[in-house]
Amino acid sequence: MSESRQTIIVGTGSYVPTVRVPNEDFLDHEFFDASGRRIERANADVIAKFQQITGIKERRYVSDDLVASDIATLAAQEALESSGFDRETLDYLIVAHNFGDVEAGSGRSDFCPTLAARTKQNLGIRNPGTVCYDLPFGCPGWLQAMIQADYFLKSGDASSALVIGAETLSRVCDPHDRDSMIYADGAGATLIEAASGGGAGVLAHAARSDTLEYARLLNLGESNKPDCDDRTLFLKMAGHKLYEYALKTVPGLVRECLEKASVEIGEVKKILIHQANDKMDAAIIKRLYKLYGINDEDSDAVPMTISWLGNSSVATVPTLLDLLLKGNLDGHEVESGDLLVFASVGAGMNVNAMAYRMP
C-alpha cells in the first residue's frame, strides 16, 4: 500500500425524500409491545416520551413511485455533478443498504440484480471496468464501504470510487411497533479520488463486529400486533440493549481511530455520528471526551439532523456530510485543514470510525 496516496472526497450528494411525516401522524396508530400486549397509554403521551428520548420531531419517507436504487441514483447524480467528474472513468461503485428495493405496499425485498448494478445502469455508465457491488453492514454500511474504497485507492489498484448509502426503512418497519417512529428514508453519496500526499484525506479508520453476544439486537420479526393477517417480517430492535452496547463500544473505537491517525480529540472540528437517537448520541460523545479527561464536550462539534430527518440508516452520515459541506447546516462550517471524524453503529453488531482531514 502506497503511503503517498491519499483518499480525497471530491464530491457529495444526497436525496432528502419529499414526504414529511411529523410525529402527529402517529396519533391514530395502534401500538403493541413485543409480547403482543396493547399499549394502553394515550398515543399523545407515547409520542411525547418518544420525542423526549430520541429528539425526533419528524422524519422523511419516499413517495410511492421510488425505491432505494432510485434515490441512490439521485444522490449519486448530485455527487457526480457537484464534482464535474467523468462517470465513465469510475473504478468502483458501491451501494450500502440492508433491505434492497422494497416497492410501496409489497413488504418484499428485491436484491437481484444488486442495487449497485441498478444504480450504475440508471446513471448510464457503460464502462465494464466500473466494478459495482452492494455492501450490507447495518447502519455503518456507507462508512464501511468508504473504508473498503480507501484500501482500493491507497493500494494503487483504483483511482476513484462512488460510495452510496440508500435505504427505505419506512417500507420495513412495523406500524404497530413504537420503534417504527425512529425510522426514515434517504440516500447519500460520496465521490472519492486518490491524490498524492499532502497530509489531507482519509487518515485512519477502525471497525469491529461483536456478533457472539450482540448479533441479534436488530433482526426481522413479525408484527407486534397479535393475530395479524400480514405475515411480513419487519425490522425489530432491542433498543435498551443496543443503547448500552453503543455506549460501551463506540467511544473506545473512535479513540482507537484517532490514535491510529496520531491526532487528539482537541484537534477534531466536527464529529459526524450516525443519527440513531439524540440521547444516545449525546451520551456517546460525552463518554468519548471523558476518555481524554474532558468533562465538558464541545457540543458545537456535533451537527445533528435527527430531529427532522429521523434515522435513515446507511444514509444518515453521508447525508449529514453533504449538508455540512454545502453549507446547509446552520451554525456548522468546515474549511481546509479541519479534522472530521465519522462514526456509526448498527446491526451485526457493527461499529466503525474514520478520521478525515479536509484538503
C-alpha positions in Angstrom: 0.0 0.0 0.0 1.5 3.3 -1.1 1.7 5.9 1.7 2.0 8.7 -0.8 -1.6 8.1 -2.0 -4.4 9.7 0.0 -8.2 9.3 -0.4 -9.9 12.7 -1.0 -13.6 13.4 -1.1 -14.2 15.4 -4.3 -18.0 15.4 -4.5 -21.0 14.7 -2.4 -24.8 14.4 -2.9 -27.9 13.4 -1.0 -31.6 12.8 -1.5 -33.9 14.0 1.2 -37.3 12.5 0.5 -40.2 14.8 -0.1 -42.8 13.2 2.1 -42.6 14.9 5.5 -44.0 12.8 8.4 -44.4 14.7 11.7 -44.9 12.9 15.0 -48.6 13.8 15.0 -49.1 11.4 12.1 -48.8 8.6 14.6 -51.6 9.7 16.9 -54.1 7.2 15.3 -51.7 4.3 15.3 -52.5 1.1 17.4 -49.3 0.2 19.3 -48.4 -3.1 20.9 -45.3 -4.1 22.8 -43.0 -7.0 21.8 -45.1 -9.5 23.8 -48.3 -8.5 21.8 -49.9 -6.6 24.6 -51.7 -3.4 23.5 -50.1 -0.2 24.9 -52.8 1.4 26.9 -51.1 4.8 27.4 -52.6 7.6 25.2 -50.6 7.9 21.9 -50.0 11.6 22.7 -48.1 10.5 25.8 -46.2 7.8 23.9 -45.2 10.2 21.2 -44.2 12.9 23.7 -41.9 10.4 25.6 -40.5 9.2 22.3 -39.6 12.7 21.2 -38.0 13.5 24.5 -35.7 10.4 24.3 -34.9 10.4 20.6 -35.1 14.1 19.7 -37.1 13.2 16.6 -39.9 15.6 15.7 -40.4 14.4 12.1 -38.9 12.2 9.5 -38.9 11.8 5.7 -40.4 9.0 3.6 -40.0 8.4 -0.1 -43.0 8.8 -2.4 -44.7 5.6 -3.6 -43.0 5.7 -7.0 -39.5 5.4 -5.6 -37.3 2.6 -4.3 -33.9 2.5 -2.7 -32.0 2.2 -6.0 -33.9 5.2 -7.4 -32.8 7.5 -4.5 -29.3 6.0 -4.6 -29.2 7.2 -8.2 -30.4 10.7 -7.4 -27.8 11.1 -4.6 -25.0 9.7 -6.9 -26.1 12.0 -9.7 -25.7 15.0 -7.4 -22.3 13.9 -6.3 -21.1 13.5 -9.8 -22.4 16.8 -10.9 -21.0 18.6 -7.9 -17.5 17.4 -8.8 -17.7 17.5 -12.6 -16.3 14.0 -12.6 -16.4 11.8 -15.7 -18.5 8.9 -14.6 -17.1 6.6 -17.3 -13.7 6.7 -15.6 -15.1 5.4 -12.2 -13.3 2.3 -10.9 -15.8 1.3 -8.2 -19.5 2.0 -7.5 -20.5 0.6 -4.1 -24.0 0.8 -2.6 -24.5 0.2 1.1 -28.0 -0.9 2.1 -29.7 -3.6 4.0 -33.2 -4.3 2.6 -32.8 -3.9 -1.2 -35.6 -2.3 -3.2 -38.9 -2.6 -1.5 -41.9 -1.4 -3.5 -44.6 0.5 -1.7 -47.2 -1.9 -0.2 -45.2 -5.1 -1.1 -43.1 -5.7 2.0 -40.7 -7.8 -0.1 -37.0 -7.1 -0.5 -35.6 -7.3 -4.1 -31.8 -7.7 -4.3 -31.4 -9.2 -7.7 -29.8 -7.6 -9.6 -27.8 -5.7 -7.0 -28.7 -2.1 -6.2 -25.2 -1.1 -7.3 -25.9 -2.7 -10.8 -29.2 -0.9 -11.0 -27.6 2.4 -9.9 -24.8 2.0 -12.5 -27.4 1.3 -15.2 -29.6 4.2 -14.1 -26.5 6.5 -14.3 -25.9 5.3 -17.9 -22.3 4.1 -17.2 -21.1 1.9 -20.0 -17.6 1.2 -18.8 -17.3 -2.5 -17.7 -14.3 -1.5 -15.7 -16.6 0.3 -13.2 -16.9 -2.6 -10.7 -20.2 -2.4 -8.8 -21.4 -4.3 -5.8 -23.6 -4.0 -2.7 -22.5 -3.9 0.9 -24.9 -4.9 3.7 -23.3 -3.9 7.1 -26.2 -2.5 9.1 -26.3 1.3 9.6 -22.5 1.6 9.4 -22.6 0.3 5.8 -21.8 3.5 4.0 -18.8 4.1 6.3 -17.6 0.5 5.9 -17.8 0.9 2.1 -15.7 4.1 2.4 -13.2 2.1 4.4 -13.0 -0.6 1.7 -12.7 2.0 -1.1 -9.9 3.7 0.8 -8.0 0.5 0.7 -8.6 0.1 -3.0 -7.4 3.7 -3.7 -4.3 3.6 -1.4 -3.2 0.2 -2.9 -2.9 1.8 -6.3 -5.4 -0.7 -7.8 -8.1 2.0 -8.2 -8.1 5.8 -8.5 -11.8 6.6 -7.9 -14.9 5.3 -6.3 -18.5 6.4 -5.8 -19.8 5.3 -2.4 -23.5 5.4 -1.8 -25.8 4.7 1.2 -29.5 4.3 0.5 -32.4 2.9 2.5 -36.2 3.0 2.7 -36.8 1.9 6.3 -40.4 3.1 6.1 -41.1 0.1 3.9 -39.8 -2.4 6.5 -41.0 -1.0 9.8 -44.0 -2.4 11.8 -46.7 0.3 12.1 -47.8 -1.4 15.4 -44.3 -1.0 17.0 -43.3 2.3 18.7 -39.8 1.9 17.3 -41.3 2.5 13.8 -41.3 6.2 14.6 -37.5 6.2 14.6 -37.1 5.0 11.0 -36.8 7.2 7.9 -35.7 7.0 4.3 -32.9 8.7 2.4 -29.7 8.5 0.4 -26.3 10.0 0.5 -23.3 9.6 -1.9 -19.6 10.4 -1.8 -17.2 10.6 -4.7 -13.6 9.9 -3.8 -10.3 10.1 -5.7 -6.7 9.1 -5.0 -4.4 12.1 -4.6 -0.7 12.4 -3.9 0.5 13.1 -0.4 -0.3 16.5 1.2 -1.5 15.2 4.6 -5.2 15.6 3.7 -7.8 13.0 3.1 -8.5 9.7 5.0 -6.0 9.5 7.8 -7.2 6.3 9.6 -10.1 4.1 10.3 -11.2 1.3 12.7 -14.0 -1.2 12.8 -15.3 -4.1 14.9 -18.1 -6.7 14.8 -19.4 -8.1 18.1 -21.5 -11.0 16.9 -21.2 -13.6 19.6 -23.4 -11.8 22.1 -25.0 -9.0 20.1 -25.7 -10.1 16.6 -29.4 -10.1 17.0 -30.0 -6.8 18.7 -31.5 -5.9 15.4 -33.4 -8.5 13.5 -36.5 -9.3 11.4 -39.7 -10.5 13.1 -43.5 -10.5 12.7 -45.7 -7.6 13.6 -46.2 -6.8 17.3 -49.9 -6.9 16.7 -51.2 -10.4 17.6 -53.3 -12.3 15.2 -52.2 -10.0 12.4 -53.0 -11.4 9.0 -49.9 -9.8 7.5 -47.0 -12.3 7.8 -44.5 -9.8 6.6 -41.3 -9.6 8.5 -40.5 -6.2 9.9 -37.3 -4.6 11.4 -37.1 -5.2 15.1 -34.8 -3.7 17.7 -33.7 -4.4 21.2 -33.5 -0.7 21.9 -32.2 -0.7 25.5 -29.5 -3.3 24.9 -28.5 -1.5 21.7 -28.2 1.7 23.7 -25.9 0.0 26.3 -23.8 -1.7 23.6 -23.2 1.6 21.7 -22.2 3.5 24.8 -19.8 0.7 25.7 -18.1 0.3 22.3 -18.4 3.4 20.1 -16.3 5.9 22.2 -13.4 3.5 22.5 -13.4 2.7 18.8 -13.4 6.4 17.9 -10.4 6.8 20.2 -8.7 3.9 18.6 -9.2 5.5 15.2 -7.8 8.9 16.4 -4.8 7.1 17.9 -4.1 5.4 14.5 -4.3 8.9 12.9 -1.9 10.3 15.6 -4.3 13.1 16.5 -6.0 14.2 19.7 -9.7 14.9 20.3 -9.0 18.6 20.7 -8.0 18.7 17.0 -11.3 17.4 15.8 -13.5 20.1 14.3 -16.6 18.0 13.6 -17.9 14.6 14.6 -20.4 13.2 12.2 -22.1 10.4 14.1 -24.9 8.1 12.9 -28.2 9.7 13.6 -29.8 7.0 15.7 -31.1 8.6 18.8 -30.4 12.1 20.1 -30.0 11.0 23.7 -27.7 8.0 22.8 -25.5 10.1 20.5 -25.1 12.8 23.2 -24.1 10.1 25.7 -21.6 8.6 23.3 -19.9 11.9 22.7 -19.8 12.7 26.4 -18.1 9.3 27.1 -15.7 9.9 24.2 -14.5 13.2 25.7 -14.2 11.7 29.1 -11.8 9.1 27.7 -9.5 12.1 27.2 -10.2 13.5 30.7 -12.5 16.2 29.3 -15.8 16.7 31.2 -17.3 19.4 29.0 -17.6 18.1 25.5 -17.7 20.5 22.5 -21.4 20.5 21.5 -20.6 22.7 18.5 -18.5 19.8 17.1 -21.6 17.5 16.6 -24.1 18.5 13.9 -27.4 16.7 14.2 -30.2 16.1 11.7 -32.2 13.5 13.5 -34.9 16.0 14.7 -36.1 16.5 11.2 -34.7 13.6 9.2 -35.0 10.7 11.7 -32.8 7.6 11.3 -32.3 6.7 7.7 -29.7 4.0 8.5 -26.8 4.0 5.9 -27.9 7.4 4.6 -27.6 9.4 7.8 -23.8 10.1 7.8 -23.3 10.7 4.1 -26.4 13.0 4.1 -25.0 14.8 7.1 -21.7 15.2 5.3 -23.3 16.6 2.1 -25.4 19.1 4.1 -22.3 20.2 6.0 -20.0 20.6 3.0 -22.7 22.6 1.1 -23.3 25.0 4.0 -26.8 23.7 4.7 -26.4 23.1 8.4 -26.9 26.3 10.4 -24.0 27.0 12.7 -21.7 24.4 11.2 -18.9 25.1 8.7 -15.7 23.5 7.8 -12.6 24.7 5.9 -9.3 23.4 4.6 -7.2 21.6 7.2 -10.2 20.8 9.5 -10.3 17.4 11.0 -13.6 15.4 10.7 -14.5 12.1 12.4 -17.2 9.8 11.1 -18.7 7.1 13.4 -21.5 4.7 13.2 -23.1 1.7 14.9 -25.7 -0.8 13.8 -26.9 -4.3 13.0 -24.4 -7.0 13.4 -23.4 -5.6 15.9 -21.0 -3.5 13.8 -19.2 -0.3 14.7 -16.7 1.8 12.7 -15.0 5.2 12.6 -12.9 7.2 10.2 -10.6 10.3 10.6 -10.6 12.6 7.7 -8.7 15.9 7.1 -10.2 18.4 4.8 -8.0 19.2 1.8 
